[in-house]
Amino acid sequence: MKNSRFVQTLLLITALFLGLAVAEDITPGDIMQETDEAVTITGLSYADEDEWVEIANPGMAIQDFTFWTLVDEENNTYSFAEGFILSPGAAVMVHTGQGNDTETDLYWGRDDLVWDDGEVATLFDANGEIVAQYPESS
């Protein structure tokens, strides 16, 4: 009985150390990168009456957009509000003009137009890395 308990304890300690050794290779950046890659820009409207960019999270995890930015080719920049999250399977439209923010619609608050026909919208994460572009660059 004592040997059995000793063997169980030894197996448990071995499994714990092996698990830590494997987990040591994974960094928080690796996990965030997988999450970031799921976020995409799915559309861009150049319409004068309602310019918008649609961003979707088809992934399986909630994505926190704190310190993320949406930028046009002339460096006009929309900064997401601290604490804004996009749930799995959800989408949000960032409108250029005025309005009240909701879970599905955010408003830049500009009086002028930003997006020119054919222009690329770029989404950057909190580290300044490109997450998505629309249309996708080749």
N, CA, C and O atoms as CSV, one atom per row, in Angstrom:
chain,resi,resn,atom,element,x,y,z
A,1,MET,N,N,0.814,-1.181,0.000
A,1,MET,CA,C,0.000,0.000,0.000
A,1,MET,C,C,0.869,1.259,0.000
A,1,MET,O,O,0.580,2.222,-0.711
A,2,LYS,N,N,1.956,1.242,0.819
A,2,LYS,CA,C,2.854,2.397,0.842
A,2,LYS,C,C,3.514,2.577,-0.508
A,2,LYS,O,O,3.660,3.707,-0.975
A,3,ASN,N,N,3.919,1.480,-1.151
A,3,ASN,CA,C,4.540,1.579,-2.475
A,3,ASN,C,C,3.558,2.128,-3.491
A,3,ASN,O,O,3.941,2.905,-4.365
A,4,SER,N,N,2.313,1.741,-3.390
A,4,SER,CA,C,1.290,2.215,-4.310
A,4,SER,C,C,1.111,3.728,-4.179
A,4,SER,O,O,1.021,4.428,-5.188
A,5,ARG,N,N,1.058,4.230,-2.963
A,5,ARG,CA,C,0.916,5.667,-2.738
A,5,ARG,C,C,2.159,6.409,-3.219
A,5,ARG,O,O,2.055,7.497,-3.784
A,6,PHE,N,N,3.333,5.822,-2.997
A,6,PHE,CA,C,4.587,6.414,-3.459
A,6,PHE,C,C,4.595,6.509,-4.984
A,6,PHE,O,O,4.980,7.537,-5.541
A,7,VAL,N,N,4.174,5.449,-5.652
A,7,VAL,CA,C,4.139,5.433,-7.122
A,7,VAL,C,C,3.139,6.470,-7.628
A,7,VAL,O,O,3.433,7.181,-8.589
A,8,GLN,N,N,1.968,6.572,-7.007
A,8,GLN,CA,C,0.980,7.566,-7.422
A,8,GLN,C,C,1.532,8.987,-7.260
A,8,GLN,O,O,1.360,9.831,-8.139
A,9,THR,N,N,2.185,9.236,-6.147
A,9,THR,CA,C,2.773,10.551,-5.905
A,9,THR,C,C,3.863,10.850,-6.924
A,9,THR,O,O,3.939,11.961,-7.449
A,10,LEU,N,N,4.705,9.865,-7.203
A,10,LEU,CA,C,5.778,10.031,-8.169
A,10,LEU,C,C,5.209,10.307,-9.561
A,10,LEU,O,O,5.723,11.164,-10.280
A,11,LEU,N,N,4.162,9.594,-9.943
A,11,LEU,CA,C,3.527,9.819,-11.246
A,11,LEU,C,C,2.906,11.217,-11.324
A,11,LEU,O,O,2.995,11.891,-12.350
A,12,LEU,N,N,2.282,11.636,-10.233
A,12,LEU,CA,C,1.672,12.959,-10.202
A,12,LEU,C,C,2.733,14.058,-10.348
A,12,LEU,O,O,2.543,15.006,-11.109
A,13,ILE,N,N,3.829,13.933,-9.632
A,13,ILE,CA,C,4.910,14.917,-9.717
A,13,ILE,C,C,5.522,14.920,-11.111
A,13,ILE,O,O,5.805,15.987,-11.655
A,14,THR,N,N,5.728,13.755,-11.692
A,14,THR,CA,C,6.279,13.649,-13.044
A,14,THR,C,C,5.348,14.329,-14.052
A,14,THR,O,O,5.805,15.081,-14.913
A,15,ALA,N,N,4.055,14.066,-13.945
A,15,ALA,CA,C,3.086,14.673,-14.861
A,15,ALA,C,C,3.068,16.187,-14.712
A,15,ALA,O,O,2.965,16.917,-15.698
A,16,LEU,N,N,3.170,16.654,-13.467
A,16,LEU,CA,C,3.192,18.087,-13.221
A,16,LEU,C,C,4.407,18.741,-13.871
A,16,LEU,O,O,4.273,19.773,-14.528
A,17,PHE,N,N,5.581,18.158,-13.697
A,17,PHE,CA,C,6.790,18.728,-14.293
A,17,PHE,C,C,6.764,18.654,-15.813
A,17,PHE,O,O,7.217,19.582,-16.482
A,18,LEU,N,N,6.242,17.570,-16.367
A,18,LEU,CA,C,6.142,17.475,-17.825
A,18,LEU,C,C,5.181,18.534,-18.364
A,18,LEU,O,O,5.442,19.155,-19.395
A,19,GLY,N,N,4.077,18.730,-17.661
A,19,GLY,CA,C,3.119,19.756,-18.071
A,19,GLY,C,C,3.724,21.141,-18.040
A,19,GLY,O,O,3.499,21.935,-18.954
A,20,LEU,N,N,4.484,21.446,-17.011
A,20,LEU,CA,C,5.143,22.746,-16.922
A,20,LEU,C,C,6.187,22.917,-18.015
A,20,LEU,O,O,6.346,24.012,-18.555
A,21,ALA,N,N,6.894,21.850,-18.343
A,21,ALA,CA,C,7.918,21.930,-19.391
A,21,ALA,C,C,7.277,22.231,-20.743
A,21,ALA,O,O,7.815,23.017,-21.523
A,22,VAL,N,N,6.136,21.613,-21.022
A,22,VAL,CA,C,5.442,21.858,-22.285
A,22,VAL,C,C,4.861,23.269,-22.290
A,22,VAL,O,O,4.979,23.981,-23.287
A,23,ALA,N,N,4.237,23.680,-21.190
A,23,ALA,CA,C,3.622,25.005,-21.102
A,23,ALA,C,C,4.659,26.113,-21.178
A,23,ALA,O,O,4.325,27.236,-21.555
A,24,GLU,N,N,5.891,25.830,-20.833
A,24,GLU,CA,C,6.949,26.832,-20.848
A,24,GLU,C,C,7.167,27.399,-22.251
A,24,GLU,O,O,7.612,28.537,-22.394
A,25,ASP,N,N,6.859,26.616,-23.286
A,25,ASP,CA,C,7.064,27.055,-24.662
A,25,ASP,C,C,5.963,27.987,-25.159
A,25,ASP,O,O,6.112,28.600,-26.216
A,26,ILE,N,N,4.864,28.107,-24.418
A,26,ILE,CA,C,3.742,28.935,-24.834
A,26,ILE,C,C,3.803,30.251,-24.081
A,26,ILE,O,O,3.911,30.273,-22.855
A,27,THR,N,N,3.732,31.343,-24.820
A,27,THR,CA,C,3.758,32.666,-24.201
A,27,THR,C,C,2.390,33.328,-24.365
A,27,THR,O,O,1.614,32.918,-25.228
A,28,PRO,N,N,2.078,34.343,-23.556
A,28,PRO,CA,C,0.814,35.063,-23.750
A,28,PRO,C,C,0.698,35.646,-25.154
A,28,PRO,O,O,-0.400,35.728,-25.705
A,29,GLY,N,N,1.817,36.049,-25.728
A,29,GLY,CA,C,1.793,36.569,-27.096
A,29,GLY,C,C,1.327,35.541,-28.108
A,29,GLY,O,O,0.647,35.881,-29.076
A,30,ASP,N,N,1.694,34.273,-27.886
A,30,ASP,CA,C,1.237,33.208,-28.776
A,30,ASP,C,C,-0.276,33.076,-28.719
A,30,ASP,O,O,-0.937,32.921,-29.746
A,31,ILE,N,N,-0.813,33.140,-27.515
A,31,ILE,CA,C,-2.250,33.004,-27.342
A,31,ILE,C,C,-2.961,34.191,-27.961
A,31,ILE,O,O,-3.951,34.008,-28.669
A,32,MET,N,N,-2.485,35.400,-27.715
A,32,MET,CA,C,-3.106,36.591,-28.275
A,32,MET,C,C,-3.003,36.608,-29.791
A,32,MET,O,O,-3.930,37.053,-30.467
A,33,GLN,N,N,-1.895,36.132,-30.334
A,33,GLN,CA,C,-1.737,36.109,-31.783
A,33,GLN,C,C,-2.800,35.237,-32.423
A,33,GLN,O,O,-3.371,35.596,-33.452
A,34,GLU,N,N,-3.069,34.072,-31.803
A,34,GLU,CA,C,-4.107,33.202,-32.351
A,34,GLU,C,C,-5.453,33.911,-32.323
A,34,GLU,O,O,-6.222,33.801,-33.278
A,35,THR,N,N,-5.753,34.636,-31.249
A,35,THR,CA,C,-7.009,35.358,-31.133
A,35,THR,C,C,-7.048,36.488,-32.151
A,35,THR,O,O,-8.059,36.652,-32.835
A,36,ASP,N,N,-5.980,37.274,-32.273
A,36,ASP,CA,C,-5.931,38.395,-33.191
A,36,ASP,C,C,-6.192,37.969,-34.625
A,36,ASP,O,O,-6.884,38.661,-35.372
A,37,GLU,N,N,-5.635,36.828,-35.005
A,37,GLU,CA,C,-5.770,36.386,-36.388
A,37,GLU,C,C,-7.217,36.113,-36.772
A,37,GLU,O,O,-7.556,36.152,-37.955
A,38,ALA,N,N,-8.078,35.838,-35.793
A,38,ALA,CA,C,-9.471,35.546,-36.097
A,38,ALA,C,C,-10.244,36.819,-36.459
A,38,ALA,O,O,-11.244,36.743,-37.174
A,39,VAL,N,N,-9.806,37.967,-35.988
A,39,VAL,CA,C,-10.506,39.219,-36.251
A,39,VAL,C,C,-10.221,39.661,-37.679
A,39,VAL,O,O,-9.084,39.589,-38.145
A,40,THR,N,N,-11.263,40.118,-38.372
A,40,THR,CA,C,-11.103,40.502,-39.762
A,40,THR,C,C,-11.981,41.708,-40.094
A,40,THR,O,O,-13.003,41.944,-39.450
A,41,ILE,N,N,-11.575,42.449,-41.090
A,41,ILE,CA,C,-12.424,43.515,-41.626
A,41,ILE,C,C,-13.220,42.888,-42.765
A,41,ILE,O,O,-12.649,42.361,-43.719
A,42,THR,N,N,-14.542,42.952,-42.655
A,42,THR,CA,C,-15.391,42.261,-43.628
A,42,THR,C,C,-16.030,43.182,-44.654
A,42,THR,O,O,-16.599,42.710,-45.638
A,43,GLY,N,N,-15.944,44.489,-44.438
A,43,GLY,CA,C,-16.539,45.397,-45.406
A,43,GLY,C,C,-16.160,46.835,-45.150
A,43,GLY,O,O,-15.736,47.205,-44.055
A,44,LEU,N,N,-16.324,47.649,-46.203
A,44,LEU,CA,C,-16.012,49.078,-46.137
A,44,LEU,C,C,-16.960,49.796,-47.081
A,44,LEU,O,O,-17.019,49.485,-48.271
A,45,SER,N,N,-17.709,50.767,-46.541
A,45,SER,CA,C,-18.641,51.543,-47.355
A,45,SER,C,C,-18.079,52.945,-47.558
A,45,SER,O,O,-17.721,53.633,-46.602
A,46,TYR,N,N,-18.010,53.353,-48.817
A,46,TYR,CA,C,-17.536,54.688,-49.165
A,46,TYR,C,C,-18.703,55.660,-49.366
A,46,TYR,O,O,-18.499,56.788,-49.815
A,47,ALA,N,N,-19.915,55.230,-49.037
A,47,ALA,CA,C,-21.120,56.028,-49.297
A,47,ALA,C,C,-21.067,57.352,-48.545
A,47,ALA,O,O,-20.741,57.387,-47.358
A,48,ASP,N,N,-21.390,58.445,-49.241
A,48,ASP,CA,C,-21.345,59.771,-48.638
A,48,ASP,C,C,-22.259,59.895,-47.425
A,48,ASP,O,O,-21.902,60.549,-46.445
A,49,GLU,N,N,-23.420,59.279,-47.480
A,49,GLU,CA,C,-24.368,59.443,-46.387
A,49,GLU,C,C,-24.034,58.603,-45.152
A,49,GLU,O,O,-24.491,58.928,-44.056
A,50,ASP,N,N,-23.259,57.545,-45.300
A,50,ASP,CA,C,-22.913,56.711,-44.140
A,50,ASP,C,C,-21.680,55.865,-44.434
A,50,ASP,O,O,-21.793,54.705,-44.832
A,51,GLU,N,N,-20.520,56.444,-44.240
A,51,GLU,CA,C,-19.271,55.682,-44.373
A,51,GLU,C,C,-19.133,54.771,-43.158
A,51,GLU,O,O,-19.450,55.166,-42.036
A,52,TRP,N,N,-18.663,53.565,-43.388
A,52,TRP,CA,C,-18.421,52.647,-42.274
A,52,TRP,C,C,-17.428,51.570,-42.658
A,52,TRP,O,O,-17.203,51.291,-43.836
A,53,VAL,N,N,-16.834,50.967,-41.626
A,53,VAL,CA,C,-15.978,49.794,-41.773
A,53,VAL,C,C,-16.571,48.730,-40.849
A,53,VAL,O,O,-16.856,49.004,-39.684
A,54,GLU,N,N,-16.755,47.518,-41.373
A,54,GLU,CA,C,-17.289,46.431,-40.549
A,54,GLU,C,C,-16.152,45.496,-40.141
A,54,GLU,O,O,-15.353,45.059,-40.970
A,55,ILE,N,N,-16.102,45.203,-38.849
A,55,ILE,CA,C,-15.079,44.327,-38.282
A,55,ILE,C,C,-15.790,43.159,-37.611
A,55,ILE,O,O,-16.743,43.357,-36.857
A,56,ALA,N,N,-15.330,41.946,-37.885
A,56,ALA,CA,C,-15.972,40.741,-37.344
A,56,ALA,C,C,-14.990,39.901,-36.548
A,56,ALA,O,O,-13.784,39.918,-36.793
A,57,ASN,N,N,-15.532,39.169,-35.594
A,57,ASN,CA,C,-14.759,38.219,-34.797
A,57,ASN,C,C,-15.354,36.833,-35.002
A,57,ASN,O,O,-16.217,36.407,-34.235
A,58,PRO,N,N,-14.895,36.123,-36.039
A,58,PRO,CA,C,-15.416,34.780,-36.276
A,58,PRO,C,C,-14.773,33.731,-35.364
A,58,PRO,O,O,-15.106,32.548,-35.445
A,59,GLY,N,N,-13.867,34.157,-34.510
A,59,GLY,CA,C,-13.139,33.238,-33.635
A,59,GLY,C,C,-13.987,32.714,-32.491
A,59,GLY,O,O,-15.189,32.969,-32.410
A,60,MET,N,N,-13.330,31.977,-31.612
A,60,MET,CA,C,-13.992,31.323,-30.486
A,60,MET,C,C,-13.794,32.076,-29.170
A,60,MET,O,O,-14.327,31.660,-28.142
A,61,ALA,N,N,-13.039,33.174,-29.184
A,61,ALA,CA,C,-12.727,33.890,-27.946
A,61,ALA,C,C,-13.175,35.344,-28.040
A,61,ALA,O,O,-13.220,35.929,-29.123
A,62,ILE,N,N,-13.504,35.911,-26.891
A,62,ILE,CA,C,-13.790,37.344,-26.812
A,62,ILE,C,C,-12.510,38.093,-27.156
A,62,ILE,O,O,-11.424,37.718,-26.715
A,63,GLN,N,N,-12.644,39.153,-27.946
A,63,GLN,CA,C,-11.471,39.953,-28.296
A,63,GLN,C,C,-11.594,41.335,-27.666
A,63,GLN,O,O,-12.573,42.044,-27.897
A,64,ASP,N,N,-10.616,41.708,-26.883
A,64,ASP,CA,C,-10.555,43.030,-26.257
A,64,ASP,C,C,-9.865,43.986,-27.226
A,64,ASP,O,O,-8.743,43.726,-27.659
A,65,PHE,N,N,-10.524,45.083,-27.567
A,65,PHE,CA,C,-10.000,46.060,-28.520
A,65,PHE,C,C,-9.338,47.258,-27.842
A,65,PHE,O,O,-9.048,48.255,-28.504
A,66,THR,N,N,-9.096,47.176,-26.542
A,66,THR,CA,C,-8.450,48.280,-25.834
A,66,THR,C,C,-7.109,48.616,-26.505
A,66,THR,O,O,-6.268,47.741,-26.713
A,67,PHE,N,N,-6.934,49.883,-26.834
A,67,PHE,CA,C,-5.735,50.422,-27.496
A,67,PHE,C,C,-5.583,49.978,-28.955
A,67,PHE,O,O,-4.518,50.175,-29.539
A,68,TRP,N,N,-6.616,49.388,-29.554
A,68,TRP,CA,C,-6.582,49.057,-30.981
A,68,TRP,C,C,-6.972,50.302,-31.770
A,68,TRP,O,O,-7.658,51.185,-31.255
A,69,THR,N,N,-6.526,50.363,-33.028
A,69,THR,CA,C,-6.855,51.496,-33.887
A,69,THR,C,C,-7.247,51.024,-35.280
A,69,THR,O,O,-6.837,49.959,-35.741
A,70,LEU,N,N,-8.053,51.851,-35.933
A,70,LEU,CA,C,-8.451,51.647,-37.322
A,70,LEU,C,C,-7.933,52.858,-38.083
A,70,LEU,O,O,-8.235,53.993,-37.716
A,71,VAL,N,N,-7.152,52.630,-39.148
A,71,VAL,CA,C,-6.426,53.716,-39.810
A,71,VAL,C,C,-6.641,53.654,-41.317
A,71,VAL,O,O,-6.685,52.574,-41.907
A,72,ASP,N,N,-6.777,54.842,-41.935
A,72,ASP,CA,C,-6.847,54.891,-43.399
A,72,ASP,C,C,-5.451,55.199,-43.954
A,72,ASP,O,O,-4.490,55.325,-43.196
A,73,GLU,N,N,-5.350,55.318,-45.278
A,73,GLU,CA,C,-4.053,55.526,-45.918
A,73,GLU,C,C,-3.481,56.913,-45.664
A,73,GLU,O,O,-2.287,57.134,-45.871
A,74,GLU,N,N,-4.317,57.855,-45.218
A,74,GLU,CA,C,-3.843,59.209,-44.913
A,74,GLU,C,C,-3.577,59.371,-43.415
A,74,GLU,O,O,-3.393,60.483,-42.920
A,75,ASN,N,N,-3.560,58.253,-42.710
A,75,ASN,CA,C,-3.266,58.196,-41.275
A,75,ASN,C,C,-4.356,58.799,-40.390
A,75,ASN,O,O,-4.091,59.140,-39.237
A,76,ASN,N,N,-5.597,58.936,-40.920
A,76,ASN,CA,C,-6.728,59.271,-40.068
A,76,ASN,C,C,-6.959,58.064,-39.173
A,76,ASN,O,O,-7.035,56.938,-39.664
A,77,THR,N,N,-7.070,58.282,-37.872
A,77,THR,CA,C,-7.067,57.180,-36.917
A,77,THR,C,C,-8.273,57.198,-35.996
A,77,THR,O,O,-8.558,58.203,-35.346
A,78,TYR,N,N,-8.985,56.067,-35.945
A,78,TYR,CA,C,-10.049,55.848,-34.966
A,78,TYR,C,C,-9.467,54.961,-33.870
A,78,TYR,O,O,-8.909,53.902,-34.155
A,79,SER,N,N,-9.599,55.397,-32.611
A,79,SER,CA,C,-9.119,54.605,-31.478
A,79,SER,C,C,-10.313,53.989,-30.758
A,79,SER,O,O,-11.251,54.691,-30.378
A,80,PHE,N,N,-10.271,52.683,-30.578
A,80,PHE,CA,C,-11.348,51.999,-29.877
A,80,PHE,C,C,-11.331,52.390,-28.400
A,80,PHE,O,O,-10.269,52.577,-27.807
A,81,ALA,N,N,-12.518,52.509,-27.820
A,81,ALA,CA,C,-12.638,52.878,-26.409
A,81,ALA,C,C,-12.047,51.784,-25.527
A,81,ALA,O,O,-12.153,50.595,-25.831
A,82,GLU,N,N,-11.432,52.203,-24.445
A,82,GLU,CA,C,-10.866,51.241,-23.497
A,82,GLU,C,C,-11.987,50.329,-22.996
A,82,GLU,O,O,-13.044,50.798,-22.573
A,83,GLY,N,N,-11.738,49.029,-23.052
A,83,GLY,CA,C,-12.707,48.054,-22.579
A,83,GLY,C,C,-13.683,47.572,-23.637
A,83,GLY,O,O,-14.514,46.710,-23.351
A,84,PHE,N,N,-13.605,48.113,-24.875
A,84,PHE,CA,C,-14.513,47.613,-25.913
A,84,PHE,C,C,-14.127,46.190,-26.261
A,84,PHE,O,O,-12.965,45.911,-26.556
A,85,ILE,N,N,-15.100,45.284,-26.227
A,85,ILE,CA,C,-14.857,43.885,-26.585
A,85,ILE,C,C,-15.784,43.478,-27.712
A,85,ILE,O,O,-16.870,44.031,-27.886
A,86,LEU,N,N,-15.323,42.487,-28.481
A,86,LEU,CA,C,-16.126,41.917,-29.555
A,86,LEU,C,C,-16.259,40.432,-29.272
A,86,LEU,O,O,-15.274,39.694,-29.255
A,87,SER,N,N,-17.481,40.013,-29.053
A,87,SER,CA,C,-17.751,38.618,-28.697
A,87,SER,C,C,-17.539,37.696,-29.889
A,87,SER,O,O,-17.558,38.150,-31.033
A,88,PRO,N,N,-17.337,36.403,-29.635
A,88,PRO,CA,C,-17.203,35.438,-30.727
A,88,PRO,C,C,-18.454,35.463,-31.619
A,88,PRO,O,O,-19.583,35.454,-31.130
A,89,GLY,N,N,-18.225,35.495,-32.915
A,89,GLY,CA,C,-19.323,35.494,-33.875
A,89,GLY,C,C,-19.978,36.850,-34.077
A,89,GLY,O,O,-20.906,36.968,-34.876
A,90,ALA,N,N,-19.518,37.872,-33.374
A,90,ALA,CA,C,-20.132,39.206,-33.466
A,90,ALA,C,C,-19.387,40.083,-34.463
A,90,ALA,O,O,-18.255,39.797,-34.852
A,91,ALA,N,N,-20.058,41.160,-34.864
A,91,ALA,CA,C,-19.458,42.150,-35.756
A,91,ALA,C,C,-19.826,43.536,-35.252
A,91,ALA,O,O,-20.837,43.715,-34.572
A,92,VAL,N,N,-18.997,44.510,-35.593
A,92,VAL,CA,C,-19.259,45.904,-35.238
A,92,VAL,C,C,-18.982,46.763,-36.464
A,92,VAL,O,O,-18.055,46.497,-37.228
A,93,MET,N,N,-19.803,47.803,-36.639
A,93,MET,CA,C,-19.582,48.759,-37.719
A,93,MET,C,C,-19.056,50.047,-37.104
A,93,MET,O,O,-19.670,50.605,-36.194
A,94,VAL,N,N,-17.911,50.519,-37.608
A,94,VAL,CA,C,-17.344,51.788,-37.172
A,94,VAL,C,C,-17.756,52.824,-38.214
A,94,VAL,O,O,-17.250,52.830,-39.337
A,95,HIS,N,N,-18.689,53.706,-37.820
A,95,HIS,CA,C,-19.204,54.748,-38.706
A,95,HIS,C,C,-18.317,55.983,-38.584
A,95,HIS,O,O,-17.855,56.321,-37.494
A,96,THR,N,N,-18.087,56.646,-39.701
A,96,THR,CA,C,-17.246,57.834,-39.702
A,96,THR,C,C,-17.925,59.001,-38.985
A,96,THR,O,O,-17.260,59.780,-38.303
A,97,GLY,N,N,-19.225,59.124,-39.134
A,97,GLY,CA,C,-19.954,60.288,-38.635
A,97,GLY,C,C,-20.341,60.246,-37.170
A,97,GLY,O,O,-19.730,59.556,-36.353
A,98,GLN,N,N,-21.390,61.018,-36.866
A,98,GLN,CA,C,-21.875,61.203,-35.503
A,98,GLN,C,C,-22.902,60.129,-35.145
A,98,GLN,O,O,-23.590,59.596,-36.016
A,99,GLY,N,N,-22.996,59.821,-33.851
A,99,GLY,CA,C,-24.003,58.881,-33.364
A,99,GLY,C,C,-23.672,58.421,-31.963
A,99,GLY,O,O,-22.671,58.835,-31.378
A,100,ASN,N,N,-24.518,57.563,-31.432
A,100,ASN,CA,C,-24.316,57.005,-30.103
A,100,ASN,C,C,-23.824,55.570,-30.219
A,100,ASN,O,O,-24.441,54.747,-30.896
A,101,ASP,N,N,-22.715,55.275,-29.560
A,101,ASP,CA,C,-22.118,53.939,-29.617
A,101,ASP,C,C,-23.042,52.894,-29.005
A,101,ASP,O,O,-23.688,53.128,-27.984
A,102,THR,N,N,-23.087,51.723,-29.665
A,102,THR,CA,C,-23.783,50.547,-29.154
A,102,THR,C,C,-22.832,49.367,-29.284
A,102,THR,O,O,-21.678,49.544,-29.675
A,103,GLU,N,N,-23.297,48.175,-28.965
A,103,GLU,CA,C,-22.460,46.980,-29.113
A,103,GLU,C,C,-22.154,46.676,-30.573
A,103,GLU,O,O,-21.127,46.069,-30.877
A,104,THR,N,N,-23.032,47.092,-31.476
A,104,THR,CA,C,-22.874,46.757,-32.898
A,104,THR,C,C,-22.507,47.942,-33.777
A,104,THR,O,O,-22.159,47.758,-34.944
A,105,ASP,N,N,-22.577,49.154,-33.239
A,105,ASP,CA,C,-22.265,50.354,-34.014
A,105,ASP,C,C,-21.448,51.318,-33.167
A,105,ASP,O,O,-21.863,51.712,-32.077
A,106,LEU,N,N,-20.281,51.692,-33.682
A,106,LEU,CA,C,-19.426,52.684,-33.032
A,106,LEU,C,C,-19.331,53.896,-33.953
A,106,LEU,O,O,-19.410,53.756,-35.174
A,107,TYR,N,N,-19.162,55.088,-33.373
A,107,TYR,CA,C,-19.142,56.319,-34.152
A,107,TYR,C,C,-17.863,57.103,-33.895
A,107,TYR,O,O,-17.494,57.382,-32.754
A,108,TRP,N,N,-17.200,57.448,-34.994
A,108,TRP,CA,C,-15.939,58.175,-34.973
A,108,TRP,C,C,-16.173,59.624,-34.542
A,108,TRP,O,O,-15.337,60.227,-33.869
A,109,GLY,N,N,-17.330,60.173,-34.943
A,109,GLY,CA,C,-17.675,61.545,-34.559
A,109,GLY,C,C,-17.138,62.604,-35.497
A,109,GLY,O,O,-17.077,63.778,-35.130
A,110,ARG,N,N,-16.751,62.219,-36.690
A,110,ARG,CA,C,-16.185,63.181,-37.648
A,110,ARG,C,C,-17.298,63.851,-38.445
A,110,ARG,O,O,-18.368,63.279,-38.655
A,111,ASP,N,N,-17.021,65.075,-38.883
A,111,ASP,CA,C,-17.949,65.792,-39.753
A,111,ASP,C,C,-17.576,65.633,-41.221
A,111,ASP,O,O,-18.377,65.939,-42.104
A,112,ASP,N,N,-16.362,65.154,-41.484
A,112,ASP,CA,C,-15.892,64.995,-42.861
A,112,ASP,C,C,-15.756,63.506,-43.194
A,112,ASP,O,O,-15.760,62.646,-42.314
A,113,LEU,N,N,-15.636,63.238,-44.481
A,113,LEU,CA,C,-15.467,61.868,-44.953
A,113,LEU,C,C,-14.007,61.440,-44.815
A,113,LEU,O,O,-13.099,62.269,-44.886
A,114,VAL,N,N,-13.792,60.146,-44.619
A,114,VAL,CA,C,-12.441,59.624,-44.429
A,114,VAL,C,C,-12.040,58.691,-45.561
A,114,VAL,O,O,-10.941,58.798,-46.105
A,115,TRP,N,N,-12.930,57.782,-45.911
A,115,TRP,CA,C,-12.574,56.700,-46.823
A,115,TRP,C,C,-12.755,57.116,-48.281
A,115,TRP,O,O,-13.850,57.498,-48.695
A,116,ASP,N,N,-11.677,57.039,-49.050
A,116,ASP,CA,C,-11.728,57.277,-50.486
A,116,ASP,C,C,-11.952,55.956,-51.195
A,116,ASP,O,O,-11.542,54.902,-50.709
A,117,ASP,N,N,-12.604,56.018,-52.345
A,117,ASP,CA,C,-12.880,54.804,-53.120
A,117,ASP,C,C,-11.584,54.047,-53.391
A,117,ASP,O,O,-10.630,54.620,-53.919
A,118,GLY,N,N,-11.543,52.782,-53.040
A,118,GLY,CA,C,-10.379,51.941,-53.267
A,118,GLY,C,C,-9.336,51.998,-52.170
A,118,GLY,O,O,-8.325,51.298,-52.242
A,119,GLU,N,N,-9.561,52.820,-51.156
A,119,GLU,CA,C,-8.593,52.967,-50.078
A,119,GLU,C,C,-8.604,51.735,-49.165
A,119,GLU,O,O,-9.620,51.054,-49.028
A,120,VAL,N,N,-7.456,51.467,-48.549
A,120,VAL,CA,C,-7.305,50.318,-47.658
A,120,VAL,C,C,-7.517,50.752,-46.214
A,120,VAL,O,O,-6.924,51.731,-45.760
A,121,ALA,N,N,-8.366,50.019,-45.496
A,121,ALA,CA,C,-8.564,50.211,-44.062
A,121,ALA,C,C,-7.672,49.207,-43.342
A,121,ALA,O,O,-7.646,48.029,-43.698
A,122,THR,N,N,-6.943,49.670,-42.333
A,122,THR,CA,C,-6.021,48.799,-41.602
A,122,THR,C,C,-6.372,48.812,-40.124
A,122,THR,O,O,-6.548,49.874,-39.526
A,123,LEU,N,N,-6.473,47.622,-39.539
A,123,LEU,CA,C,-6.762,47.453,-38.121
A,123,LEU,C,C,-5.478,47.040,-37.418
A,123,LEU,O,O,-4.849,46.046,-37.781
A,124,PHE,N,N,-5.092,47.826,-36.396
A,124,PHE,CA,C,-3.882,47.549,-35.623
A,124,PHE,C,C,-4.258,47.139,-34.203
A,124,PHE,O,O,-5.205,47.675,-33.628
A,125,ASP,N,N,-3.513,46.185,-33.639
A,125,ASP,CA,C,-3.747,45.792,-32.255
A,125,ASP,C,C,-3.014,46.733,-31.311
A,125,ASP,O,O,-2.401,47.707,-31.747
A,126,ALA,N,N,-3.079,46.438,-30.016
A,126,ALA,CA,C,-2.480,47.304,-28.996
A,126,ALA,C,C,-0.959,47.388,-29.111
A,126,ALA,O,O,-0.353,48.327,-28.595
A,127,ASN,N,N,-0.336,46.416,-29.783
A,127,ASN,CA,C,1.117,46.418,-29.976
A,127,ASN,C,C,1.529,47.095,-31.278
A,127,ASN,O,O,2.715,47.147,-31.603
A,128,GLY,N,N,0.554,47.614,-32.028
A,128,GLY,CA,C,0.860,48.264,-33.296
A,128,GLY,C,C,1.044,47.290,-34.448
A,128,GLY,O,O,1.519,47.677,-35.516
A,129,GLU,N,N,0.674,46.033,-34.243
A,129,GLU,CA,C,0.784,45.016,-35.293
A,129,GLU,C,C,-0.484,45.020,-36.149
A,129,GLU,O,O,-1.583,45.210,-35.629
A,130,ILE,N,N,-0.334,44.812,-37.445
A,130,ILE,CA,C,-1.495,44.743,-38.330
A,130,ILE,C,C,-2.255,43.456,-38.048
A,130,ILE,O,O,-1.697,42.360,-38.085
A,131,VAL,N,N,-3.547,43.620,-37.764
A,131,VAL,CA,C,-4.437,42.490,-37.529
A,131,VAL,C,C,-5.186,42.142,-38.808
A,131,VAL,O,O,-5.315,40.971,-39.165
A,132,ALA,N,N,-5.680,43.174,-39.497
A,132,ALA,CA,C,-6.476,42.938,-40.703
A,132,ALA,C,C,-6.421,44.173,-41.593
A,132,ALA,O,O,-6.192,45.289,-41.128
A,133,GLN,N,N,-6.639,43.940,-42.896
A,133,GLN,CA,C,-6.753,45.025,-43.868
A,133,GLN,C,C,-7.909,44.724,-44.794
A,133,GLN,O,O,-8.227,43.563,-45.056
A,134,TYR,N,N,-8.539,45.783,-45.290
A,134,TYR,CA,C,-9.607,45.630,-46.278
A,134,TYR,C,C,-9.496,46.744,-47.292
A,134,TYR,O,O,-9.394,47.910,-46.912
A,135,PRO,N,N,-9.514,46.417,-48.574
A,135,PRO,CA,C,-9.384,45.040,-49.062
A,135,PRO,C,C,-8.016,44.475,-48.662
A,135,PRO,O,O,-7.052,45.209,-48.445
A,136,GLU,N,N,-7.975,43.153,-48.575
A,136,GLU,CA,C,-6.735,42.510,-48.170
A,136,GLU,C,C,-5.652,42.829,-49.160
A,136,GLU,O,O,-5.873,42.775,-50.370
A,137,SER,N,N,-4.453,43.170,-48.648
A,137,SER,CA,C,-3.328,43.452,-49.537
A,137,SER,C,C,-2.708,42.132,-49.971
A,137,SER,O,O,-2.729,41.147,-49.233
A,138,SER,N,N,-2.167,42.127,-51.155
A,138,SER,CA,C,-1.592,40.875,-51.678
A,138,SER,C,C,-0.089,40.846,-51.528
A,138,SER,O,O,0.551,39.869,-51.915
